[in-house]
Amino acid sequence: MAGEKQQFNIYLPAALVRRVKHASVDANVSLSAFVEEALESYLRTLEEQR
């Protein structure tokens, strides 16, 4: 996603945070990039289902 970045604080279960952090390390990308792509992918899927 191009453009300006904005901080977005959310609260998630600790176990999920650990899983996402490990997954981003395994994918060799930053946590922000990993979450951004996951959200974009999920939203694309929702849009395609409409």
Order of alpha helices (4+ residues) and beta strands (2+ residues): alpha-alpha
